[in-house]
């Protein structure tokens, strides 16, 4: 006995399928957000900032498009590190010469340039390619409470 074949109308079938939304660079309207880092834990703050820079908080997130928003972080000098990270966490860089490895503890870096700690934490959470470098340019970090971006009317963002 031969099996009955169902006839499927291909035209109606393709109309009923769902379409994946892909954001285009021209369609995106970036917003500006301001985050106060005073008393916030470094890793949790950096995770939130990286998510906003990437655009993952929006329903129109597209992985290969810069759909994120601008972020201003103030009071970077008052950020917290948990445990013994102030003494034990090291920031390293190399001069390129033999024996040119330089190390500095998080405590010294926080005193010398507090913006660097937040920038490095966020940079480590962004993609390691040209898109990541483009996203990183949307981050502004300031050690104190003042910033020169009042004209952009940033919205305060609570964590």
C-alpha positions as a Markdown table, in Angstrom:
| # | Residue | x | y | z |
|---|---|---|---|---|
| 1 | Unk | 0.0 | 0.0 | 0.0 |
| 2 | Unk | 1.5 | 3.3 | -1.0 |
| 3 | Unk | 1.7 | 6.1 | 1.5 |
| 4 | Unk | -0.3 | 9.2 | 0.8 |
| 5 | Unk | 1.7 | 12.3 | 0.1 |
| 6 | Unk | 0.6 | 15.6 | 1.5 |
| 7 | Unk | 0.7 | 18.4 | -0.8 |
| 8 | Unk | 2.2 | 21.5 | 0.9 |
| 9 | Unk | 1.7 | 25.0 | -0.6 |
| 10 | Unk | 5.2 | 26.5 | -0.6 |
| 11 | Unk | 3.9 | 30.1 | -1.0 |
| 12 | Unk | 1.9 | 30.0 | 2.2 |
| 13 | Unk | 4.6 | 28.2 | 4.1 |
| 14 | Unk | 7.2 | 30.8 | 3.5 |
| 15 | Unk | 4.9 | 33.6 | 4.4 |
| 16 | Unk | 4.2 | 32.0 | 7.8 |
| 17 | Unk | 7.8 | 31.6 | 8.8 |
| 18 | Unk | 9.4 | 34.0 | 11.2 |
| 19 | Unk | 12.0 | 36.5 | 10.1 |
| 20 | Unk | 15.1 | 37.3 | 12.2 |
| 21 | Unk | 15.6 | 41.0 | 12.9 |
| 22 | Unk | 19.0 | 42.3 | 12.0 |
| 23 | Unk | 19.8 | 45.9 | 13.1 |
| 24 | Unk | 21.4 | 48.2 | 10.6 |
| 25 | Unk | 24.0 | 50.8 | 11.6 |
| 26 | Unk | 21.8 | 53.6 | 10.2 |
| 27 | Unk | 18.7 | 52.6 | 12.1 |
| 28 | Unk | 20.3 | 52.8 | 15.6 |
| 29 | Unk | 19.8 | 55.8 | 17.8 |
| 30 | Unk | 22.4 | 55.6 | 20.7 |
| 31 | Unk | 21.4 | 56.9 | 24.1 |
| 32 | Unk | 23.7 | 58.3 | 26.8 |
| 33 | Unk | 23.8 | 56.9 | 30.3 |
| 34 | Unk | 25.6 | 58.0 | 33.4 |
| 35 | Unk | 26.7 | 55.6 | 36.2 |
| 36 | Unk | 28.0 | 56.6 | 39.6 |
| 37 | Unk | 30.7 | 54.1 | 40.6 |
| 38 | Unk | 30.8 | 55.3 | 44.3 |
| 39 | Unk | 30.8 | 52.2 | 46.5 |
| 40 | Unk | 30.1 | 49.8 | 43.6 |
| 41 | Unk | 32.0 | 46.6 | 43.2 |
| 42 | Unk | 34.4 | 46.7 | 40.2 |
| 43 | Unk | 33.4 | 43.5 | 38.4 |
| 44 | Unk | 29.7 | 44.0 | 38.7 |
| 45 | Unk | 30.0 | 47.5 | 37.5 |
| 46 | Unk | 32.2 | 46.5 | 34.6 |
| 47 | Unk | 29.7 | 43.8 | 33.6 |
| 48 | Unk | 26.8 | 46.2 | 33.5 |
| 49 | Unk | 28.8 | 48.8 | 31.5 |
| 50 | Unk | 30.0 | 46.2 | 29.0 |
| 51 | Unk | 26.4 | 45.0 | 28.5 |
| 52 | Unk | 25.2 | 48.5 | 27.8 |
| 53 | Unk | 28.1 | 49.3 | 25.5 |
| 54 | Unk | 27.4 | 46.1 | 23.5 |
| 55 | Unk | 23.7 | 46.8 | 23.3 |
| 56 | Unk | 22.6 | 43.5 | 24.9 |
| 57 | Unk | 20.0 | 45.4 | 27.1 |
| 58 | Unk | 18.0 | 46.2 | 23.9 |
| 59 | Unk | 15.6 | 43.9 | 22.1 |
| 60 | Unk | 17.2 | 44.9 | 18.8 |
| 61 | Unk | 20.6 | 43.4 | 19.8 |
| 62 | Unk | 22.6 | 42.1 | 16.8 |
| 63 | Unk | 26.0 | 40.5 | 17.6 |
| 64 | Unk | 27.9 | 41.9 | 14.6 |
| 65 | Unk | 26.6 | 45.5 | 14.8 |
| 66 | Unk | 27.5 | 48.4 | 17.1 |
| 67 | Unk | 24.0 | 48.8 | 18.6 |
| 68 | Unk | 25.1 | 49.9 | 22.1 |
| 69 | Unk | 24.8 | 53.2 | 23.9 |
| 70 | Unk | 27.3 | 55.7 | 25.3 |
| 71 | Unk | 28.3 | 55.3 | 29.0 |
| 72 | Unk | 29.7 | 57.9 | 31.4 |
| 73 | Unk | 31.2 | 56.5 | 34.6 |
| 74 | Unk | 31.8 | 59.1 | 37.4 |
| 75 | Unk | 33.5 | 58.7 | 40.8 |
| 76 | Unk | 35.9 | 56.0 | 39.5 |
| 77 | Unk | 38.2 | 56.7 | 42.5 |
| 78 | Unk | 35.5 | 55.4 | 44.9 |
| 79 | Unk | 35.1 | 52.0 | 43.2 |
| 80 | Unk | 35.4 | 48.9 | 45.5 |
| 81 | Unk | 37.4 | 45.8 | 45.2 |
| 82 | Unk | 36.4 | 42.8 | 47.3 |
| 83 | Unk | 38.7 | 40.6 | 49.4 |
| 84 | Unk | 42.4 | 41.2 | 49.2 |
| 85 | Unk | 42.4 | 42.4 | 45.6 |
| 86 | Unk | 43.7 | 45.8 | 46.5 |
| 87 | Unk | 47.0 | 44.3 | 47.5 |
| 88 | Unk | 47.1 | 41.1 | 45.5 |
| 89 | Unk | 45.7 | 42.1 | 42.1 |
| 90 | Unk | 48.5 | 43.1 | 39.7 |
| 91 | Unk | 48.4 | 45.1 | 36.5 |
| 92 | Unk | 51.2 | 44.1 | 34.2 |
| 93 | Unk | 52.6 | 45.5 | 31.0 |
| 94 | Unk | 55.9 | 45.0 | 29.1 |
| 95 | Unk | 58.2 | 47.6 | 27.6 |
| 96 | Unk | 59.4 | 45.3 | 24.8 |
| 97 | Unk | 62.9 | 45.1 | 26.2 |
| 98 | Unk | 64.5 | 42.1 | 28.0 |
| 99 | Unk | 63.4 | 42.2 | 31.6 |
| 100 | Unk | 60.9 | 45.0 | 30.8 |
| 101 | Unk | 58.0 | 43.5 | 32.7 |
| 102 | Unk | 56.4 | 46.2 | 34.9 |
| 103 | Unk | 53.9 | 45.3 | 37.7 |
| 104 | Unk | 51.8 | 47.5 | 39.8 |
| 105 | Unk | 49.2 | 46.6 | 42.5 |
| 106 | Unk | 45.6 | 47.6 | 42.2 |
| 107 | Unk | 46.0 | 49.9 | 45.2 |
| 108 | Unk | 48.8 | 51.9 | 43.5 |
| 109 | Unk | 46.9 | 52.1 | 40.2 |
| 110 | Unk | 43.8 | 53.3 | 42.0 |
| 111 | Unk | 45.7 | 56.1 | 43.6 |
| 112 | Unk | 47.6 | 57.1 | 40.4 |
| 113 | Unk | 44.9 | 56.8 | 37.8 |
| 114 | Unk | 41.6 | 55.4 | 39.0 |
| 115 | Unk | 40.0 | 55.6 | 35.5 |
| 116 | Unk | 42.4 | 52.9 | 34.2 |
| 117 | Unk | 41.0 | 50.2 | 36.5 |
| 118 | Unk | 37.4 | 50.5 | 35.2 |
| 119 | Unk | 38.6 | 50.9 | 31.6 |
| 120 | Unk | 40.7 | 47.7 | 31.8 |
| 121 | Unk | 37.8 | 45.7 | 33.5 |
| 122 | Unk | 35.4 | 46.8 | 30.8 |
| 123 | Unk | 37.9 | 46.3 | 27.9 |
| 124 | Unk | 38.4 | 42.7 | 29.1 |
| 125 | Unk | 34.6 | 42.0 | 28.7 |
| 126 | Unk | 34.3 | 43.4 | 25.2 |
| 127 | Unk | 35.0 | 41.4 | 22.0 |
| 128 | Unk | 38.7 | 41.3 | 21.1 |
| 129 | Unk | 38.3 | 42.6 | 17.5 |
| 130 | Unk | 37.6 | 45.9 | 15.6 |
| 131 | Unk | 34.0 | 45.9 | 16.9 |
| 132 | Unk | 35.3 | 45.8 | 20.5 |
| 133 | Unk | 37.6 | 48.7 | 19.9 |
| 134 | Unk | 34.7 | 50.7 | 18.4 |
| 135 | Unk | 32.5 | 49.9 | 21.4 |
| 136 | Unk | 35.3 | 50.9 | 23.8 |
| 137 | Unk | 35.3 | 54.4 | 22.3 |
| 138 | Unk | 31.8 | 54.9 | 23.7 |
| 139 | Unk | 33.0 | 54.7 | 27.3 |
| 140 | Unk | 34.0 | 57.7 | 29.3 |
| 141 | Unk | 35.4 | 57.4 | 32.8 |
| 142 | Unk | 36.1 | 60.2 | 35.2 |
| 143 | Unk | 37.7 | 60.0 | 38.7 |
| 144 | Unk | 35.5 | 62.8 | 40.2 |
| 145 | Unk | 31.9 | 63.8 | 40.0 |
| 146 | Unk | 32.2 | 66.3 | 37.1 |
| 147 | Unk | 32.1 | 65.4 | 33.4 |
| 148 | Unk | 31.9 | 67.6 | 30.2 |
| 149 | Unk | 28.9 | 65.7 | 28.7 |
| 150 | Unk | 26.0 | 67.6 | 30.1 |
| 151 | Unk | 24.9 | 68.6 | 26.6 |
| 152 | Unk | 24.1 | 65.0 | 25.7 |
| 153 | Unk | 21.6 | 64.8 | 28.6 |
| 154 | Unk | 22.7 | 61.4 | 30.0 |
| 155 | Unk | 20.1 | 59.4 | 31.9 |
| 156 | Unk | 21.1 | 58.1 | 35.3 |
| 157 | Unk | 21.4 | 54.4 | 35.4 |
| 158 | Unk | 21.0 | 52.5 | 38.7 |
| 159 | Unk | 22.7 | 49.1 | 39.1 |
